[in-house]
């Protein structure tokens, strides 16, 4: 039995809990939350502690701590802090900062004899694996990653920051014509606008603000200006009814020619009703891998690229060979 803890109990933390409950070799032993009294009401049978409660009480044994905070402010602080006392798994997804974060986590985990699996999930994570495999198997190929259709929480947050916006939900949508072109074996150089479009549903304080809000969204640098963006104004009731879930997904494609000019296309697809629940399932499997890595004598930081696939599965090596090879 692998004893697990969760740090942070928002959408992702709930997704991890749901995943743990579907794995017979795992047990949730504690949740650390910034709102322990509120969270305890939801988790009556699981110890809930304040997220600053370190060290933990002696009667709570944790093999791997799964960090479920945000990548902007939470994980850069909590990752190094918890790696001093536990093996950890996190979903840090600020791509440009991953090398620096890896080095920091690797140093601490090695010093303390722990294993830290960083940047786990589906991108970075599974999609990272697919990009590496595409490049390895088709070394002269062209790789493409498309996200969606799905809710981008970062872009939604950016739209909600605009004055006069009560709520906003942004969907990233792959451009179908571009996907079709790649599936035919073409290998174009693509701009952001050619790969994705953005659809934003907005609840505004006043109809008189619609034109200004729309203009500020479509012209927002780094988020919307480089894409074809459609803004649709709806009521709060419509938002709650039609856009409360957090679907997502995407595609990783590698297109190449081999031998006598034969077209070869690799494609991997995810279609997710719940981004947090799927990501939580990946983090739970990575917690099993972190536990097994430490049991095997490994220490330090690892990404999903560094871990043997068999370590993610609850099956034995013999069972995997019999069932899947």
C-alpha positions in Angstrom: 0.0 0.0 0.0 1.4 3.4 -1.0 0.5 6.1 1.5 -0.2 9.4 -0.2 -0.8 13.0 0.8 -2.3 15.9 -1.2 -1.2 19.5 -0.9 -3.9 21.9 -2.2 -7.6 20.8 -2.5 -9.0 22.7 -5.5 -10.1 21.1 -8.7 -6.8 19.2 -9.2 -6.7 18.0 -5.6 -10.2 16.6 -6.0 -9.1 14.9 -9.2 -6.2 13.3 -7.4 -8.4 12.0 -4.6 -10.8 10.5 -7.1 -7.9 8.8 -8.9 -6.5 7.4 -5.6 -9.9 5.8 -4.8 -9.7 3.8 -8.1 -6.2 2.4 -7.3 -6.2 -0.6 -4.9 -2.6 -0.1 -4.0 -3.0 3.5 -2.8 -4.3 5.2 0.3 -4.9 8.9 0.9 -3.6 9.6 4.4 -3.7 13.4 4.6 -4.7 16.5 2.8 -3.0 19.8 3.4 -5.1 22.9 2.7 -5.0 26.6 3.1 -8.6 26.3 4.3 -8.4 23.2 6.6 -11.7 23.8 8.4 -13.7 24.1 5.2 -11.9 21.2 3.5 -12.3 19.0 6.6 -16.1 19.3 6.2 -15.8 17.8 2.7 -13.3 15.1 3.8 -14.8 13.9 7.1 -12.8 10.7 7.2 -9.4 12.0 6.1 -7.1 14.1 8.3 -6.9 17.7 7.0 -4.0 19.9 8.1 -3.0 23.5 7.4 -0.7 23.6 4.3 2.0 25.1 6.5 1.9 22.2 9.0 5.4 20.8 8.8 6.6 18.5 10.2 3.4 16.3 10.1 2.2 14.5 13.2 4.1 11.3 13.8 1.0 9.1 13.3 0.6 10.3 9.7 2.9 8.3 7.4 3.4 9.7 3.8 5.4 7.9 1.1 4.7 10.5 -1.6 3.2 14.0 -1.4 1.3 15.1 -4.5 1.4 18.9 -5.0 -1.8 20.3 -6.5 -1.2 24.1 -6.3 -0.8 26.5 -9.2 2.4 26.7 -11.2 2.8 30.5 -11.0 2.9 31.0 -7.2 2.4 27.7 -5.4 4.6 25.0 -6.9 7.9 27.0 -7.1 7.6 27.5 -3.3 6.0 24.2 -2.2 8.1 22.0 -4.4 11.4 22.7 -2.8 9.8 22.9 0.7 8.1 19.5 0.6 11.0 17.8 -1.3 13.0 18.3 1.9 10.8 15.9 3.8 9.0 13.7 1.2 9.2 12.2 -2.2 6.9 14.4 -4.4 4.9 14.7 -7.6 3.9 18.0 -9.1 2.4 19.3 -12.4 4.6 22.4 -12.8 3.8 23.6 -16.3 5.6 26.8 -17.0 7.6 25.3 -19.9 10.3 28.0 -20.1 11.1 27.6 -16.3 11.2 23.8 -16.2 15.0 23.4 -16.6 15.7 25.8 -13.7 13.0 24.3 -11.5 14.3 20.8 -12.3 17.8 21.7 -11.1 16.5 23.1 -7.9 14.3 20.1 -7.2 17.1 17.7 -8.2 19.6 19.3 -5.8 17.2 19.2 -2.8 15.8 15.7 -3.5 19.3 14.2 -3.8 20.5 15.9 -0.6 17.5 14.5 1.3 17.4 11.0 -0.4 14.0 11.6 -2.0 12.4 11.3 -5.5 10.7 14.2 -7.0 8.7 13.7 -10.2 8.2 17.2 -11.7 6.0 18.6 -14.5 3.8 15.5 -14.7 0.4 15.5 -16.4 -0.5 15.5 -20.1 1.3 18.6 -21.3 4.0 18.7 -20.0 4.0 15.0 -19.4 2.3 12.6 -21.8 2.6 15.0 -24.7 6.3 15.4 -23.9 6.7 11.6 -24.2 4.8 11.6 -27.6 7.0 14.4 -28.9 10.2 12.5 -27.9 8.9 9.3 -29.5 8.0 11.1 -32.7 11.4 12.6 -33.0 13.1 9.3 -32.1 11.2 7.1 -34.5 11.0 9.7 -37.3 14.2 11.8 -36.8 13.7 13.8 -40.0 10.1 14.5 -39.2 8.2 17.6 -38.4 6.4 17.7 -35.0 3.2 19.6 -34.2 1.2 20.0 -31.0 -2.4 21.2 -31.0 -4.4 21.8 -27.8 -8.2 21.7 -27.5 -11.0 21.9 -27.9 -10.8 22.8 -24.3 -10.8 25.4 -21.5 -7.6 27.3 -21.0 -7.7 28.4 -17.4 -4.8 30.9 -17.8 -6.5 32.6 -20.8 -9.8 32.5 -18.9 -8.2 34.2 -16.0 -6.7 36.9 -18.2 -10.1 37.7 -19.7 -11.6 37.9 -16.2 -9.1 40.5 -15.2 -10.6 43.0 -17.7 -12.7 45.7 -16.1 -16.4 45.1 -16.4 -16.0 41.3 -16.8 -17.8 39.2 -14.1 -16.8 35.8 -15.5 -15.1 34.4 -18.6 -14.4 31.0 -20.1 -11.9 30.6 -23.0 -11.8 27.6 -25.3 -8.7 26.8 -27.3 -9.8 25.2 -30.7 -7.4 23.6 -33.2 -7.8 24.9 -36.8 -9.3 21.9 -38.6 -8.0 22.8 -42.1 -4.5 22.9 -40.7 -4.9 19.5 -38.9 -6.2 18.0 -42.2 -3.2 19.4 -44.1 -0.8 17.7 -41.7 -2.7 14.4 -41.7 -2.2 14.4 -45.5 1.5 14.4 -45.0 2.3 18.0 -45.6 4.8 19.7 -43.3 4.1 23.5 -43.3 5.7 26.1 -41.0 2.8 27.5 -39.0 2.0 30.6 -37.1 -0.1 30.6 -33.9 -3.0 32.0 -35.8 -2.8 29.1 -38.3 -2.8 26.4 -35.6 -5.4 27.6 -33.1 -8.4 29.9 -32.7 -9.9 31.2 -29.4 -13.5 31.3 -28.4 -14.3 33.4 -25.3 -17.7 33.4 -23.4 -18.1 36.4 -21.2 -20.5 37.5 -18.5 -20.3 41.3 -18.4 -21.6 43.8 -15.9 -23.3 45.9 -18.5 -24.2 45.6 -22.2 -22.9 49.1 -22.7 -19.4 47.7 -22.0 -19.5 44.9 -24.6 -17.6 46.7 -27.4 -14.8 47.8 -25.1 -14.5 44.4 -23.4 -14.4 42.7 -26.8 -11.7 45.0 -28.1 -9.6 44.6 -25.0 -9.8 40.8 -25.2 -8.9 40.4 -28.9 -6.1 43.0 -28.7 -4.5 41.5 -25.5 -0.8 40.7 -26.2 0.6 37.3 -25.4 -2.9 35.8 -24.9 -5.2 36.8 -27.8 -3.7 39.2 -30.2 -1.9 36.5 -32.2 -5.1 34.4 -32.8 -8.4 34.7 -34.5 -10.6 35.3 -31.4 -14.4 35.3 -31.1 -16.1 36.8 -28.1 -19.6 35.8 -27.2 -21.5 37.5 -24.3 -23.8 35.3 -22.3 -25.7 35.5 -18.9 -24.4 34.2 -15.6 -27.1 31.5 -15.8 -25.8 30.3 -19.2 -22.3 30.3 -18.0 -23.2 28.1 -15.0 -25.3 25.7 -17.0 -23.2 25.3 -20.1 -19.6 26.0 -19.1 -19.0 24.8 -15.6 -17.0 21.7 -16.6 -13.3 21.8 -17.6 -12.9 19.8 -20.8 -9.6 19.7 -22.7 -7.4 17.6 -24.9 -5.3 17.9 -28.0 -3.1 16.2 -30.6 0.6 15.5 -31.0 1.5 14.7 -34.6 4.8 13.8 -36.3 4.9 13.8 -40.1 7.9 12.5 -42.1 9.1 10.7 -45.2 11.1 7.5 -45.1 12.9 5.3 -47.5 11.5 5.7 -51.1 9.7 8.9 -50.2 6.9 7.2 -48.2 4.7 9.4 -46.0 4.7 8.3 -42.3 2.4 10.0 -39.8 2.3 9.4 -36.0 -0.7 10.9 -34.2 -1.7 10.8 -30.5 -5.0 12.3 -29.3 -6.5 13.1 -25.9 -10.2 13.9 -25.5 -11.0 14.8 -21.9 -14.3 15.6 -20.3 -12.5 16.7 -17.2 -8.9 18.1 -17.4 -8.4 18.1 -13.5 -9.6 14.5 -13.1 -7.5 13.2 -16.0 -4.4 15.1 -14.7 -5.1 13.8 -11.2 -5.1 10.3 -12.6 -1.7 10.9 -14.2 -0.3 12.3 -11.0 -1.5 9.3 -9.1 0.3 6.9 -11.5 3.4 9.1 -11.2 3.2 8.8 -7.4 3.4 5.1 -7.8 6.4 5.5 -10.0 8.1 7.8 -7.5 7.5 5.3 -4.8 9.0 2.5 -6.9 11.9 4.6 -8.0 12.8 5.3 -4.4 12.3 1.6 -3.4 14.8 0.8 -6.2 17.4 3.2 -4.8 16.9 6.2 -7.0 17.1 9.7 -5.7 16.7 13.2 -7.3 14.3 14.8 -9.7 12.8 13.1 -12.7 10.3 14.0 -15.5 8.0 11.5 -17.1 10.6 11.1 -19.8 13.1 9.6 -17.3 10.8 6.9 -15.8 10.4 3.3 -17.1 6.8 3.0 -18.2 6.3 -0.2 -16.2 6.7 1.9 -13.0 3.5 3.7 -13.7 1.4 0.5 -13.7 0.2 -1.5 -10.7 0.9 -4.7 -12.7 4.1 -6.7 -12.3 6.6 -6.9 -15.2 5.5 -10.4 -16.0 1.8 -9.3 -16.1 2.6 -6.4 -18.4 4.5 -8.6 -20.8 1.7 -11.1 -20.9 -1.1 -8.5 -21.3 0.4 -5.7 -23.3 3.5 -6.7 -25.3 
